[in-house]
């Protein structure tokens, strides 16, 4: 993400008062309505890109142009389209309480608008029904960075206001067809990353390098709550100097406030308006009123925090949760690390910090580990593996195998506390490290 920081004014916000991480905890110490789960996304997980009427998305075009570092693509990915029943069994076996997945716009409405693909409806209905039957709470991401290529070609995708009408119609189909069983909807994933990576530095699909350039549509049959998902990095001033404190605040305003403040207060942060000037689009009074206060919750994708020297700190997820807790319910929707023994420690510290945030008044409602199993990763293809379950991509059958982190998570959710690895007999001998 280094390129991201090049055009963002130095680093941001005054940290809220923090609480020490909880050193010992069990599942029962979290509120009854707090959920633990894991997640995948459509293009990264499903595969089957040419099956049952799905049209190409921007990721099909991007990857087939050889843009990934390992020259890979998601044509097969983890083959979740054909293996979802087996994967739901793993979700149950792992004691997960909730599962978040995204819907492929290209699979549901192949032309981007108009005719609905019945096979797409059938697949997502089957997946949702399988989860509901087994008592797993269903969380759905409506859009996870995989726009139908036909809309990108027609009007430039998210650079055009025309996408609003098409996305609204697409979301309405999702609400109508699946809303009676979905408890939580997230409209857009990591919208700050999508704007920067997709249409500024071109690191992710559609790979545009360009000059810088809602939630009202909920039908009566939609019974869940609706929010948005952002990529977060918490920052700490290197010193207590005024300059460092102000720089830290600027970073938060530009990286997270850029997305959240319009949705909460109806306008961009004042520092953005001051520093960017006329290059920053302005909201009309009607637009401001239309978007303000439209969120039921905010999803947080958090992987690391940093000082100027980019030091990762697990406190970041706690402090960010506390910062947004005053107005909205937050979900720590994805986090993970690469090496599995480290991932267990990573999950312990982040779950511990989440509990500390709860005890300090944060209205956090759930924790989702990324990723449930190995998938195609947007930045690294198959070079990085984040899954609780290992997928052997060298084997055509794509067998799944529980890593130590999956077994630790399962034991924790059985309410056995954090030191459950003592019960994982000889874990290193048969679980990938």
C-alpha positions as CSV (number, residue, x, y, z in Angstrom):
1,X,0.0,0.0,0.0
2,X,3.0,2.3,-0.1
3,X,1.8,4.1,-3.2
4,X,-1.3,5.0,-1.3
5,X,0.5,7.3,1.1
6,X,2.4,9.3,-1.5
7,X,-0.5,11.7,-2.1
8,X,-2.1,11.7,1.3
9,X,-0.9,14.6,3.6
10,X,1.1,13.3,6.5
11,X,-0.3,11.3,9.3
12,X,-3.4,11.8,11.4
13,X,-5.7,11.8,14.6
14,X,-5.3,12.3,18.4
15,X,-5.8,8.8,19.9
16,X,-8.7,8.3,22.2
17,X,-8.0,6.9,25.7
18,X,-7.1,3.3,25.3
19,X,-7.6,0.3,27.6
20,X,-5.2,-2.5,28.2
21,X,-5.9,-5.7,26.2
22,X,-7.7,-8.4,28.2
23,X,-5.1,-11.0,29.1
24,X,-7.5,-13.9,29.7
25,X,-11.0,-14.2,28.2
26,X,-13.6,-16.6,27.0
27,X,-16.4,-16.5,24.5
28,X,-19.0,-16.1,27.3
29,X,-17.5,-12.7,28.2
30,X,-18.8,-11.2,25.0
31,X,-22.4,-10.0,24.8
32,X,-24.9,-12.6,23.6
33,X,-25.7,-10.6,20.4
34,X,-22.0,-10.3,19.5
35,X,-21.1,-12.7,16.7
36,X,-17.9,-14.4,15.6
37,X,-17.5,-15.4,12.0
38,X,-15.4,-15.5,8.9
39,X,-15.7,-14.3,5.4
40,X,-15.0,-14.8,1.7
41,X,-15.9,-12.8,-1.5
42,X,-17.4,-13.8,-4.8
43,X,-14.6,-13.5,-7.3
44,X,-12.0,-14.6,-4.8
45,X,-13.8,-17.7,-3.8
46,X,-16.4,-18.9,-6.3
47,X,-14.5,-19.6,-9.5
48,X,-16.8,-20.9,-12.2
49,X,-16.4,-17.7,-14.1
50,X,-17.9,-19.1,-17.3
51,X,-20.6,-21.3,-15.8
52,X,-24.4,-20.8,-15.7
53,X,-24.6,-17.4,-17.4
54,X,-22.1,-15.4,-15.5
55,X,-20.6,-12.5,-17.5
56,X,-17.0,-11.2,-17.1
57,X,-16.3,-8.7,-14.4
58,X,-13.5,-6.2,-14.3
59,X,-11.4,-8.8,-12.4
60,X,-11.6,-11.3,-15.3
61,X,-10.3,-8.6,-17.7
62,X,-7.6,-7.4,-15.3
63,X,-6.2,-10.8,-14.4
64,X,-6.3,-12.2,-18.0
65,X,-4.2,-9.2,-19.0
66,X,-1.4,-10.6,-16.8
67,X,-1.7,-7.9,-14.2
68,X,-1.2,-10.1,-11.1
69,X,2.3,-10.6,-9.7
70,X,2.0,-14.4,-10.1
71,X,0.0,-14.1,-13.4
72,X,-2.9,-15.9,-11.8
73,X,-6.6,-15.4,-12.0
74,X,-9.8,-16.4,-10.2
75,X,-11.2,-18.6,-13.0
76,X,-11.4,-21.5,-10.5
77,X,-10.3,-19.9,-7.3
78,X,-11.4,-22.1,-4.4
79,X,-14.3,-23.4,-6.6
80,X,-16.9,-22.3,-4.0
81,X,-19.6,-22.2,-6.6
82,X,-19.4,-26.0,-6.7
83,X,-18.1,-26.7,-3.2
84,X,-20.3,-24.4,-1.1
85,X,-22.1,-27.3,0.7
86,X,-18.9,-28.9,1.8
87,X,-17.6,-25.5,2.9
88,X,-20.8,-24.8,4.9
89,X,-20.1,-28.1,6.7
90,X,-16.7,-26.8,7.6
91,X,-18.3,-23.6,8.9
92,X,-20.5,-25.6,11.2
93,X,-17.7,-27.9,12.3
94,X,-15.6,-24.8,13.1
95,X,-18.4,-23.5,15.4
96,X,-18.7,-20.2,13.4
97,X,-21.7,-18.2,14.3
98,X,-21.8,-16.0,11.2
99,X,-20.5,-16.0,7.7
100,X,-20.0,-13.1,5.3
101,X,-19.9,-13.5,1.6
102,X,-20.4,-11.2,-1.4
103,X,-22.7,-11.5,-4.3
104,X,-21.3,-11.4,-7.8
105,X,-23.1,-8.7,-9.8
106,X,-22.0,-10.4,-13.0
107,X,-23.5,-13.7,-11.9
108,X,-26.8,-12.2,-10.8
109,X,-27.4,-9.6,-13.6
110,X,-25.0,-10.5,-16.4
111,X,-25.6,-7.4,-18.4
112,X,-25.2,-5.1,-15.4
113,X,-28.8,-4.1,-15.6
114,X,-32.1,-5.7,-16.8
115,X,-32.5,-9.4,-17.1
116,X,-31.8,-11.5,-13.9
117,X,-29.9,-14.7,-14.2
118,X,-32.0,-17.5,-12.6
119,X,-29.0,-19.6,-12.1
120,X,-27.4,-16.8,-10.1
121,X,-30.5,-16.5,-7.9
122,X,-30.5,-20.3,-7.4
123,X,-26.9,-20.4,-6.3
124,X,-27.2,-17.7,-3.7
125,X,-30.6,-19.0,-2.5
126,X,-29.0,-22.4,-2.0
127,X,-26.0,-21.0,-0.1
128,X,-28.2,-18.8,2.1
129,X,-30.6,-21.6,2.8
130,X,-27.8,-23.9,3.7
131,X,-26.4,-21.4,6.2
132,X,-29.8,-20.6,7.7
133,X,-30.7,-24.3,8.1
134,X,-27.6,-24.7,10.2
135,X,-28.2,-21.6,12.3
136,X,-25.4,-19.5,10.8
137,X,-26.1,-15.7,10.7
138,X,-25.9,-14.5,7.1
139,X,-24.0,-11.3,6.3
140,X,-23.9,-10.2,2.7
141,X,-21.6,-7.8,0.9
142,X,-23.5,-6.5,-2.1
143,X,-20.4,-5.2,-3.9
144,X,-16.9,-6.4,-3.3
145,X,-14.8,-4.7,-6.1
146,X,-16.1,-6.8,-9.0
147,X,-18.1,-4.6,-11.3
148,X,-19.5,-6.2,-14.5
149,X,-17.0,-5.4,-17.3
150,X,-19.9,-4.3,-19.5
151,X,-20.6,-1.3,-17.3
152,X,-16.9,-0.4,-17.1
153,X,-16.8,-0.4,-20.9
154,X,-20.1,1.5,-21.3
155,X,-19.5,4.5,-19.1
156,X,-16.3,4.0,-17.0
157,X,-17.8,2.2,-14.1
158,X,-17.6,4.1,-10.8
159,X,-16.2,7.2,-12.4
160,X,-19.6,7.9,-13.8
161,X,-22.8,8.9,-11.9
162,X,-24.6,6.5,-14.2
163,X,-23.5,3.7,-12.0
164,X,-25.7,4.9,-9.2
165,X,-28.9,3.9,-11.0
166,X,-27.5,0.5,-12.0
167,X,-26.2,-0.3,-8.6
168,X,-29.5,0.8,-6.9
169,X,-31.4,-1.6,-9.2
170,X,-28.9,-4.4,-8.5
171,X,-29.1,-3.9,-4.8
172,X,-32.9,-3.9,-5.0
173,X,-32.8,-7.3,-6.6
174,X,-30.6,-8.5,-3.8
175,X,-32.9,-7.2,-1.1
176,X,-36.0,-8.6,-2.9
177,X,-34.6,-12.0,-3.5
178,X,-32.6,-12.7,-0.4
179,X,-33.7,-10.0,2.2
180,X,-36.0,-12.3,4.1
181,X,-33.0,-14.4,5.3
182,X,-30.1,-12.0,5.4
183,X,-29.5,-10.3,8.8
184,X,-26.8,-7.8,7.8
185,X,-26.2,-6.1,4.4
186,X,-23.0,-4.2,3.5
187,X,-23.4,-2.1,0.4
188,X,-19.8,-1.5,-0.6
189,X,-16.5,-3.0,0.5
190,X,-13.4,-0.9,1.3
191,X,-14.7,2.0,-0.7
192,X,-11.6,4.1,0.1
193,X,-9.3,1.4,-1.3
194,X,-11.6,0.9,-4.3
195,X,-11.4,4.6,-5.2
196,X,-7.6,4.7,-4.8
197,X,-6.6,1.3,-6.1
198,X,-9.1,1.0,-8.9
199,X,-9.2,4.5,-10.3
200,X,-6.1,6.3,-9.1
201,X,-2.9,4.2,-8.9
202,X,-4.3,1.3,-10.9
203,X,-3.1,-1.5,-8.5
204,X,-6.4,-3.4,-8.6
205,X,-9.1,-3.9,-11.2
206,X,-10.0,-2.2,-13.5
207,X,-6.5,-0.8,-13.2
208,X,-7.2,2.8,-14.2
209,X,-4.6,5.4,-13.4
210,X,-6.7,8.6,-13.5
211,X,-6.8,12.1,-12.2
212,X,-8.7,12.2,-8.9
213,X,-12.2,12.2,-9.4
214,X,-26.2,4.9,-1.2
215,X,-28.2,3.3,1.0
216,X,-31.7,4.7,0.5
217,X,-32.9,1.8,-1.6
218,X,-34.2,-0.8,0.9
219,X,-37.4,-2.6,0.0
220,X,-40.1,-3.7,2.4
221,X,-39.0,-7.4,2.2
222,X,-35.5,-6.5,3.3
223,X,-35.5,-7.4,7.0
224,X,-31.8,-6.8,7.9
225,X,-29.7,-3.8,8.7
226,X,-27.6,-2.0,6.1
227,X,-24.1,-0.5,6.5
228,X,-20.8,0.1,4.7
229,X,-17.3,-1.4,4.9
230,X,-14.0,0.6,5.0
231,X,-10.4,-0.4,5.1
232,X,-8.8,1.1,8.2
233,X,-5.3,1.7,9.4
234,X,-5.0,3.3,12.9
235,X,-2.1,5.7,13.3
236,X,-0.2,7.0,16.3
237,X,1.8,10.2,16.4
238,X,5.5,9.5,16.7
239,X,5.8,12.3,19.3
240,X,3.3,14.4,21.3
241,X,4.3,17.5,19.3
242,X,1.5,19.6,17.9
243,X,2.8,19.0,14.4
244,X,2.7,15.2,14.8
245,X,-0.8,15.3,16.4
246,X,-2.2,17.4,13.6
247,X,-0.5,15.3,11.0
248,X,-2.1,12.2,12.5
249,X,-5.5,13.8,12.5
250,X,-5.1,14.7,8.8
251,X,-4.3,11.1,7.9
252,X,-7.5,9.8,9.5
253,X,-9.5,12.6,7.9
254,X,-8.2,11.8,4.5
255,X,-8.2,8.0,4.7
256,X,-11.3,7.2,6.7
257,X,-13.1,10.5,7.3
258,X,-13.2,11.0,3.6
259,X,-15.8,8.1,3.4
260,X,-17.4,8.3,6.9
261,X,-18.0,11.9,7.5
262,X,-20.3,12.4,4.4
263,X,-22.3,9.4,5.5
264,X,-22.5,10.6,9.1
265,X,-22.5,14.4,8.8
266,X,-23.3,15.0,5.2
267,X,-20.0,16.6,4.1
268,X,-16.3,16.0,3.7
269,X,-13.9,16.7,6.6
270,X,-13.0,20.4,6.8
271,X,-9.3,19.7,6.4
272,X,-10.0,17.9,3.1
273,X,-12.0,20.9,1.8
274,X,-9.3,23.3,2.9
275,X,-6.4,21.3,1.4
276,X,-7.9,19.9,-1.7
277,X,-10.0,23.0,-2.6
278,X,-11.9,23.1,-5.9
279,X,-10.6,19.7,-6.9
280,X,-12.9,18.1,-4.3
281,X,-16.5,17.7,-5.5
282,X,-19.1,19.4,-3.4
283,X,-22.4,18.0,-2.2
284,X,-25.6,19.9,-2.9
285,X,-27.9,20.4,0.0
286,X,-30.2,17.7,-1.4
287,X,-27.3,15.3,-1.8
288,X,-26.1,16.0,1.7
289,X,-29.5,15.4,3.2
290,X,-29.9,12.2,1.2
291,X,-26.7,10.6,2.4
292,X,-26.4,11.9,6.0
293,X,-27.2,9.4,8.7
294,X,-28.0,6.5,6.4
295,X,-25.9,3.8,8.0
296,X,-27.0,1.2,10.5
297,X,-23.5,0.0,11.1
298,X,-19.9,0.4,9.9
299,X,-17.7,-2.6,8.9
300,X,-14.0,-2.3,9.7
301,X,-11.4,-4.1,7.7
302,X,-8.3,-3.9,9.9
303,X,-5.0,-5.5,9.4
304,X,-2.4,-3.3,11.0
305,X,-1.7,0.1,12.6
306,X,1.4,2.2,12.4
307,X,3.6,5.0,13.6
308,X,5.7,6.8,11.1
309,X,7.9,3.7,11.1
310,X,4.9,1.5,10.1
311,X,5.0,-0.6,13.2
312,X,1.9,-2.9,13.4
313,X,-0.1,-2.6,16.6
314,X,-3.1,-4.7,17.6
315,X,-4.4,-1.7,19.6
316,X,-5.4,0.0,16.4
317,X,-8.6,-2.1,16.0
318,X,-9.6,-1.3,19.6
319,X,-8.9,2.5,19.3
320,X,-10.6,2.7,15.9
321,X,-13.6,0.9,17.4
322,X,-13.7,3.3,20.3
323,X,-13.4,6.3,17.9
324,X,-16.5,5.4,15.8
325,X,-18.5,3.9,18.7
326,X,-20.3,7.1,19.7
327,X,-22.7,7.0,16.7
328,X,-22.6,3.6,15.0
329,X,-22.4,-0.1,15.6
330,X,-19.1,-1.5,14.3
331,X,-18.2,-4.9,13.0
332,X,-14.5,-5.9,12.8
333,X,-15.2,-7.6,9.5
334,X,-11.9,-9.0,8.4
335,X,-8.4,-9.3,9.7
336,X,-5.6,-11.8,9.3
337,X,-1.9,-12.5,8.9
338,X,0.1,-14.7,6.6
339,X,1.8,-17.3,8.8
340,X,-0.5,-19.5,10.9
341,X,1.3,-19.7,14.2
342,X,1.4,-15.9,14.1
343,X,-2.2,-15.8,13.0
344,X,-3.3,-17.5,16.2
345,X,-1.4,-14.9,18.3
346,X,-2.8,-12.2,16.0
347,X,-6.4,-13.3,16.5
348,X,-5.9,-13.6,20.3
349,X,-4.6,-10.0,20.5
350,X,-7.3,-8.6,18.2
351,X,-10.2,-10.4,19.9
352,X,-8.7,-9.3,23.3
353,X,-8.5,-5.7,22.1
354,X,-12.1,-5.9,20.8
355,X,-13.2,-7.1,24.2
356,X,-11.3,-4.2,25.8
357,X,-13.0,-1.8,23.5
358,X,-16.4,-3.2,24.4
359,X,-15.7,-2.8,28.1
360,X,-14.8,0.8,27.4
361,X,-18.1,1.6,25.7
362,X,-17.5,0.7,22.0
363,X,-20.7,-0.6,20.4
364,X,-18.9,-3.3,18.4
365,X,-21.2,-6.1,17.4
366,X,-19.1,-8.8,15.7
367,X,-15.6,-10.1,14.6
368,X,-15.0,-11.7,11.2
369,X,-11.7,-13.4,10.4
370,X,-10.4,-13.0,6.9
371,X,-10.4,-15.5,5.3
372,X,-12.4,-18.6,6.0
373,X,-10.2,-20.5,3.5
374,X,-7.5,-19.7,1.0
375,X,-8.7,-17.8,-1.9
376,X,-7.5,-15.7,-4.8
377,X,-6.2,-12.5,-3.2
378,X,-6.7,-9.2,-4.9
379,X,-3.1,-7.9,-4.5
380,X,-1.1,-11.1,-4.6
381,X,-3.1,-13.8,-6.4
382,X,-2.2,-17.1,-4.8
383,X,1.1,-15.9,-3.4
384,X,-0.4,-15.1,0.0
385,X,-2.7,-17.4,1.9
386,X,-4.9,-16.0,4.7
387,X,-7.3,-18.9,5.2
388,X,-8.3,-20.6,8.4
389,X,-8.5,-23.6,6.1
390,X,-5.7,-24.4,3.7
391,X,-6.7,-25.1,0.1
392,X,-4.2,-27.2,-2.0
393,X,-4.3,-25.3,-5.3
394,X,-1.9,-27.8,-6.8
395,X,-4.5,-30.5,-6.5
396,X,-7.4,-30.3,-9.0
397,X,-9.8,-31.5,-6.2
398,X,-8.8,-28.4,-4.1
399,X,-8.9,-30.2,-0.8
400,X,-9.4,-28.2,2.4
401,X,-7.4,-28.7,5.5
402,X,-7.8,-27.0,8.9
403,X,-4.9,-24.9,10.0
404,X,-4.0,-24.4,13.6
405,X,-5.9,-21.1,13.5
406,X,-9.1,-22.8,12.5
407,X,-8.8,-25.3,15.3
408,X,-7.9,-22.5,17.8
409,X,-10.9,-20.4,16.7
410,X,-13.2,-23.4,17.0
411,X,-12.1,-24.2,20.5
412,X,-12.4,-20.6,21.5
413,X,-16.0,-20.6,20.2
414,X,-16.7,-23.6,22.3
415,X,-16.0,-21.3,25.2
416,X,-12.7,-22.9,26.2
417,X,-10.8,-19.6,26.6
418,X,-7.7,-18.4,24.9
419,X,-5.2,-21.0,25.9
420,X,-6.9,-23.7,23.9
421,X,-3.8,-24.6,21.9
422,X,-2.8,-26.9,24.7
423,X,-5.6,-29.1,23.6
424,X,-4.5,-29.2,20.0
425,X,-2.6,-32.4,20.2
426,X,0.6,-32.4,18.1
427,X,-0.7,-29.6,16.0
428,X,2.5,-28.8,14.2
429,X,2.8,-32.3,12.8
430,X,-0.4,-32.1,10.7
431,X,-1.4,-28.5,10.4
432,X,0.4,-26.1,8.1
433,X,2.4,-23.5,10.0
